[in-house]
Amino acid sequence: MDLDEARDRLRKLRPRLDAIVEVRADLAELRADLEAVGRSARGGIAEVKAFEARLYAELEAISESGTQVKGYAPLLLDFPGERDNVHVLWCWLEGDDDIRWYHREDCGFAGRRPV
């Protein structure tokens, strides 16, 4: 896929990405509360399991779209593509408003270059 196609896929994934950020935060707070005081306004162990299930379902759906999930805290996504006849990964990091980086498949995050 080229950069425009990767950007279009990112746009379509935004609702899922927003859901992951929200569920991840809820899960972190719930776990912290349970660890610290044994209770939480967010629920208990059943809610932990429900948040985990939702988080993993969202991550799996992203992976099934052909997008590589490299991390979820922060979210780091790679979109397989091609640039100048070279296989690359278009790279998006949580907090970025757009895909601004790419790297060769064999170089990883350390090989990121601006688009």
MDAnalysis code that builds the backbone (N, CA, C; Angstrom):
import MDAnalysis as mda
import numpy as np

u = mda.Universe.empty(345, n_residues=115, atom_resindex=np.repeat(np.arange(115), 3), trajectory=True)
u.add_TopologyAttr("name", ["N", "CA", "C"] * 115)
u.add_TopologyAttr("resid", np.arange(1, 116))
u.add_TopologyAttr("resname", ["MET", "ASP", "LEU", "ASP", "GLU", "ALA", "ARG", "ASP", "ARG", "LEU", "ARG", "LYS", "LEU", "ARG", "PRO", "ARG", "LEU", "ASP", "ALA", "ILE", "VAL", "GLU", "VAL", "ARG", "ALA", "ASP", "LEU", "ALA", "GLU", "LEU", "ARG", "ALA", "ASP", "LEU", "GLU", "ALA", "VAL", "GLY", "ARG", "SER", "ALA", "ARG", "GLY", "GLY", "ILE", "ALA", "GLU", "VAL", "LYS", "ALA", "PHE", "GLU", "ALA", "ARG", "LEU", "TYR", "ALA", "GLU", "LEU", "GLU", "ALA", "ILE", "SER", "GLU", "SER", "GLY", "THR", "GLN", "VAL", "LYS", "GLY", "TYR", "ALA", "PRO", "LEU", "LEU", "LEU", "ASP", "PHE", "PRO", "GLY", "GLU", "ARG", "ASP", "ASN", "VAL", "HIS", "VAL", "LEU", "TRP", "CYS", "TRP", "LEU", "GLU", "GLY", "ASP", "ASP", "ASP", "ILE", "ARG", "TRP", "TYR", "HIS", "ARG", "GLU", "ASP", "CYS", "GLY", "PHE", "ALA", "GLY", "ARG", "ARG", "PRO", "VAL"])
u.atoms.positions = np.array([
    [0.848, -1.176, 0.000],
    [0.000, 0.000, 0.000],
    [0.890, 1.234, 0.000],
    [0.399, 2.278, -0.620],
    [1.159, 3.524, -0.614],
    [0.751, 4.362, 0.603],
    [1.381, 5.505, 0.756],
    [1.139, 6.344, 1.928],
    [-0.316, 6.795, 2.024],
    [-0.920, 7.172, 0.917],
    [-2.319, 7.609, 0.951],
    [-3.241, 6.490, 1.422],
    [-2.975, 5.269, 0.976],
    [-3.794, 4.131, 1.411],
    [-3.591, 3.853, 2.902],
    [-2.367, 3.976, 3.366],
    [-2.104, 3.783, 4.800],
    [-2.820, 4.846, 5.623],
    [-2.792, 6.068, 5.146],
    [-3.483, 7.142, 5.862],
    [-4.986, 6.914, 5.884],
    [-5.531, 6.393, 4.796],
    [-6.958, 6.087, 4.756],
    [-7.293, 4.980, 5.748],
    [-6.455, 3.957, 5.818],
    [-6.698, 2.883, 6.779],
    [-6.626, 3.415, 8.206],
    [-5.649, 4.277, 8.481],
    [-5.543, 4.876, 9.816],
    [-6.819, 5.642, 10.159],
    [-7.308, 6.416, 9.209],
    [-8.551, 7.177, 9.429],
    [-9.703, 6.235, 9.785],
    [-9.802, 5.118, 9.094],
    [-10.876, 4.159, 9.360],
    [-10.700, 3.465, 10.712],
    [-9.463, 3.339, 11.166],
    [-9.196, 2.679, 12.449],
    [-9.356, 3.611, 13.654],
    [-9.464, 4.903, 13.425],
    [-9.512, 5.866, 14.535],
    [-10.513, 5.523, 15.629],
    [-11.759, 5.129, 15.301],
    [-12.690, 4.776, 16.390],
    [-12.159, 3.636, 17.262],
    [-11.538, 2.649, 16.660],
    [-10.955, 1.550, 17.430],
    [-9.788, 2.035, 18.280],
    [-8.965, 2.897, 17.721],
    [-7.813, 3.420, 18.455],
    [-8.271, 4.228, 19.655],
    [-9.294, 5.051, 19.465],
    [-9.848, 5.832, 20.577],
    [-10.417, 4.907, 21.657],
    [-11.077, 3.831, 21.230],
    [-11.631, 2.867, 22.188],
    [-10.521, 2.197, 22.983],
    [-9.428, 1.855, 22.317],
    [-8.305, 1.227, 23.013],
    [-7.741, 2.155, 24.077],
    [-7.556, 3.415, 23.744],
    [-7.008, 4.374, 24.708],
    [-7.922, 4.479, 25.923],
    [-9.222, 4.537, 25.693],
    [-10.175, 4.654, 26.798],
    [-10.188, 3.396, 27.671],
    [-10.278, 2.238, 27.041],
    [-10.319, 0.988, 27.799],
    [-9.002, 0.760, 28.538],
    [-7.904, 1.070, 27.901],
    [-6.586, 0.909, 28.532],
    [-6.497, 1.748, 29.806],
    [-6.989, 2.988, 29.747],
    [-6.964, 3.865, 30.925],
    [-7.887, 3.340, 32.021],
    [-9.091, 2.921, 31.636],
    [-10.022, 2.354, 32.624],
    [-9.418, 1.133, 33.301],
    [-8.801, 0.271, 32.527],
    [-8.192, -0.933, 33.063],
    [-7.033, -0.598, 34.006],
    [-6.211, 0.354, 33.624],
    [-5.081, 0.753, 34.480],
    [-5.567, 1.305, 35.808],
    [-6.599, 2.159, 35.775],
    [-7.135, 2.720, 37.019],
    [-7.763, 1.643, 37.883],
    [-8.510, 0.754, 37.275],
    [-9.154, -0.317, 38.018],
    [-8.108, -1.206, 38.690],
    [-7.094, -1.600, 37.949],
    [-6.033, -2.440, 38.534],
    [-5.310, -1.712, 39.675],
    [-5.017, -0.425, 39.471],
    [-4.325, 0.349, 40.511],
    [-5.166, 0.431, 41.776],
    [-6.460, 0.702, 41.622],
    [-7.350, 0.772, 42.780],
    [-7.420, -0.560, 43.515],
    [-7.588, -1.639, 42.762],
    [-7.690, -2.956, 43.390],
    [-6.399, -3.323, 44.111],
    [-5.272, -2.972, 43.525],
    [-3.977, -3.254, 44.160],
    [-3.797, -2.417, 45.425],
    [-4.199, -1.148, 45.360],
    [-3.953, -0.230, 46.477],
    [-4.929, -0.429, 47.637],
    [-6.217, -0.530, 47.327],
    [-7.209, -0.569, 48.406],
    [-8.183, -1.743, 48.309],
    [-8.038, -2.571, 47.288],
    [-8.878, -3.758, 47.173],
    [-10.268, -3.526, 46.628],
    [-10.574, -2.287, 46.241],
    [-11.894, -1.978, 45.654],
    [-11.747, -0.793, 44.718],
    [-12.766, -0.630, 43.869],
    [-12.737, 0.470, 42.910],
    [-14.148, 0.825, 42.484],
    [-14.352, 2.095, 42.214],
    [-15.637, 2.534, 41.670],
    [-15.853, 1.962, 40.268],
    [-14.773, 1.536, 39.629],
    [-14.853, 0.963, 38.275],
    [-15.240, -0.509, 38.288],
    [-15.239, -1.145, 39.467],
    [-15.644, -2.540, 39.534],
    [-14.636, -3.404, 40.247],
    [-14.663, -4.682, 39.893],
    [-13.790, -5.661, 40.528],
    [-13.128, -6.550, 39.484],
    [-12.834, -7.768, 39.888],
    [-12.132, -8.709, 39.015],
    [-12.925, -8.987, 37.733],
    [-14.234, -9.097, 37.836],
    [-15.040, -9.350, 36.634],
    [-14.874, -8.221, 35.620],
    [-14.822, -6.995, 36.106],
    [-14.646, -5.848, 35.201],
    [-13.233, -5.810, 34.625],
    [-12.241, -6.238, 35.420],
    [-10.881, -6.355, 34.888],
    [-10.898, -7.286, 33.684],
    [-11.510, -8.437, 33.847],
    [-11.572, -9.424, 32.759],
    [-12.334, -8.873, 31.552],
    [-13.402, -8.131, 31.806],
    [-14.174, -7.550, 30.708],
    [-13.357, -6.496, 29.957],
    [-12.654, -5.624, 30.696],
    [-11.804, -4.622, 30.044],
    [-10.693, -5.293, 29.240],
    [-10.078, -6.327, 29.824],
    [-9.023, -7.046, 29.099],
    [-9.560, -7.668, 27.819],
    [-10.723, -8.281, 27.900],
    [-11.322, -8.913, 26.725],
    [-11.614, -7.882, 25.639],
    [-12.139, -6.730, 26.036],
    [-12.432, -5.685, 25.050],
    [-11.145, -5.153, 24.426],
    [-10.126, -4.930, 25.258],
    [-8.848, -4.435, 24.762],
    [-8.259, -5.405, 23.745],
    [-8.209, -6.681, 24.078],
    [-7.638, -7.665, 23.167],
    [-8.476, -7.828, 21.907],
    [-9.790, -7.707, 22.018],
    [-10.649, -7.796, 20.828],
    [-10.371, -6.642, 19.872],
    [-10.200, -5.439, 20.396],
    [-9.895, -4.288, 19.540],
    [-8.531, -4.457, 18.872],
    [-7.541, -4.906, 19.643],
    [-6.203, -5.116, 19.083],
    [-6.226, -6.195, 18.004],
    [-6.978, -7.247, 18.241],
    [-7.091, -8.330, 17.259],
    [-7.768, -7.839, 15.979],
    [-8.806, -7.030, 16.112],
    [-9.492, -6.497, 14.932],
    [-8.545, -5.638, 14.094],
    [-7.698, -4.873, 14.758],
    [-6.720, -4.058, 14.028],
    [-5.747, -4.960, 13.281],
    [-5.257, -5.993, 13.946],
    [-4.331, -6.926, 13.305],
    [-4.973, -7.619, 12.112],
    [-6.238, -7.970, 12.243],
    [-6.946, -8.639, 11.152],
    [-7.126, -7.739, 9.940],
    [-7.011, -6.424, 10.131],
    [-7.132, -5.497, 9.001],
    [-5.852, -5.446, 8.165],
    [-4.811, -6.157, 8.627],
    [-3.541, -6.131, 7.921],
    [-2.558, -5.130, 8.493],
    [-2.977, -4.470, 9.554],
    [-2.123, -3.506, 10.241],
    [-1.390, -4.231, 11.360],
    [-0.113, -3.932, 11.517],
    [0.692, -4.569, 12.556],
    [0.646, -3.731, 13.833],
    [0.252, -4.358, 14.930],
    [0.258, -3.691, 16.228],
    [1.602, -3.994, 16.877],
    [2.420, -2.962, 17.055],
    [3.760, -3.141, 17.629],
    [3.781, -2.820, 19.123],
    [2.772, -2.119, 19.601],
    [2.665, -1.798, 21.014],
    [1.304, -1.196, 21.297],
    [0.868, -1.285, 22.555],
    [-0.437, -0.703, 22.878],
    [-0.380, 0.306, 24.010],
    [0.777, 0.538, 24.577],
    [0.913, 1.566, 25.617],
    [2.312, 2.175, 25.518],
    [2.520, 3.101, 24.635],
    [1.563, 3.736, 23.733],
    [1.283, 2.867, 22.508],
    [0.200, 3.192, 21.830],
    [-0.143, 2.502, 20.595],
    [0.910, 2.796, 19.539],
    [1.375, 1.753, 18.903],
    [2.332, 1.878, 17.820],
    [1.884, 0.926, 16.720],
    [1.584, 1.477, 15.556],
    [1.080, 0.692, 14.430],
    [2.007, 0.822, 13.239],
    [2.151, -0.278, 12.506],
    [2.871, -0.283, 11.239],
    [1.919, -0.767, 10.154],
    [1.950, -0.064, 9.031],
    [1.126, -0.390, 7.873],
    [2.063, -0.852, 6.761],
    [2.045, -2.132, 6.394],
    [2.941, -2.612, 5.347],
    [2.679, -1.890, 4.024],
    [3.756, -1.502, 3.373],
    [3.610, -0.801, 2.112],
    [4.886, -0.790, 1.308],
    [4.906, 0.129, 0.370],
    [6.043, 0.242, -0.519],
    [6.328, 1.707, -0.801],
    [7.619, 2.027, -0.842],
    [8.063, 3.374, -1.185],
    [9.276, 3.223, -2.098],
    [9.197, 3.796, -3.276],
    [10.300, 3.727, -4.240],
    [10.741, 2.286, -4.475],
    [9.776, 1.399, -4.648],
    [10.010, -0.027, -4.913],
    [10.729, -0.754, -3.779],
    [10.660, -0.227, -2.575],
    [11.242, -0.863, -1.393],
    [10.102, -1.147, -0.415],
    [10.087, -2.371, 0.144],
    [9.077, -2.700, 1.153],
    [9.369, -1.911, 2.422],
    [8.365, -1.175, 2.873],
    [8.501, -0.353, 4.070],
    [7.306, -0.579, 4.971],
    [7.402, -0.037, 6.161],
    [6.283, -0.003, 7.092],
    [5.999, 1.461, 7.395],
    [4.797, 1.899, 7.061],
    [4.357, 3.250, 7.404],
    [4.048, 3.219, 8.894],
    [4.618, 4.112, 9.645],
    [4.632, 4.016, 11.098],
    [3.791, 5.130, 11.733],
    [2.877, 4.732, 12.635],
    [2.066, 5.696, 13.374],
    [2.239, 5.426, 14.858],
    [2.483, 6.480, 15.616],
    [2.647, 6.404, 17.060],
    [1.552, 7.227, 17.723],
    [0.945, 6.668, 18.759],
    [-0.097, 7.378, 19.504],
    [0.362, 8.802, 19.811],
    [-0.520, 9.746, 19.562],
    [-0.198, 11.154, 19.752],
    [0.066, 11.861, 18.438],
    [0.482, 11.097, 17.418],
    [0.672, 11.678, 16.083],
    [-0.702, 11.897, 15.456],
    [-0.859, 13.002, 14.756],
    [-2.141, 13.259, 14.106],
    [-2.227, 12.606, 12.731],
    [-1.111, 12.072, 12.252],
    [-1.061, 11.492, 10.918],
    [0.130, 10.533, 10.866],
    [0.238, 9.794, 9.783],
    [1.425, 8.964, 9.564],
    [2.530, 9.896, 9.084],
    [3.559, 10.026, 9.875],
    [4.649, 10.949, 9.579],
    [5.997, 10.251, 9.422],
    [6.026, 8.923, 9.595],
    [7.271, 8.171, 9.589],
    [7.123, 6.889, 8.785],
    [8.233, 6.375, 8.343],
    [8.287, 5.058, 7.739],
    [9.651, 4.452, 8.062],
    [9.763, 3.143, 7.889],
    [11.066, 2.489, 8.009],
    [11.054, 1.228, 7.165],
    [12.224, 0.815, 6.746],
    [12.333, -0.449, 6.027],
    [11.893, -1.569, 6.962],
    [11.375, -2.632, 6.375],
    [10.902, -3.754, 7.183],
    [12.003, -4.342, 8.052],
    [13.232, -4.313, 7.585],
    [14.328, -4.956, 8.304],
    [15.047, -4.030, 9.287],
    [14.576, -2.791, 9.431],
    [15.269, -1.829, 10.299],
    [14.509, -1.505, 11.579],
    [13.225, -1.723, 11.618],
    [12.444, -1.466, 12.821],
    [12.383, 0.012, 13.208],
    [11.894, 0.235, 14.412],
    [11.648, 1.593, 14.911],
    [12.896, 2.464, 14.850],
    [14.044, 1.875, 15.124],
    [15.298, 2.641, 15.107],
    [15.623, 3.189, 13.724],
    [15.070, 2.581, 12.688],
    [15.328, 3.037, 11.319],
    [14.282, 3.991, 10.775],
    [13.452, 4.536, 11.653],
    [12.382, 5.442, 11.199],
    [12.952, 6.683, 10.532],
    [12.260, 7.081, 9.485],
    [12.607, 8.304, 8.758],
    [11.333, 9.113, 8.539],
    [11.453, 10.433, 8.462],
    [10.261, 11.235, 8.157],
    [9.727, 10.915, 6.759],
    [8.422, 10.956, 6.618],
    [7.780, 10.702, 5.319],
    [8.249, 11.710, 4.300],
])
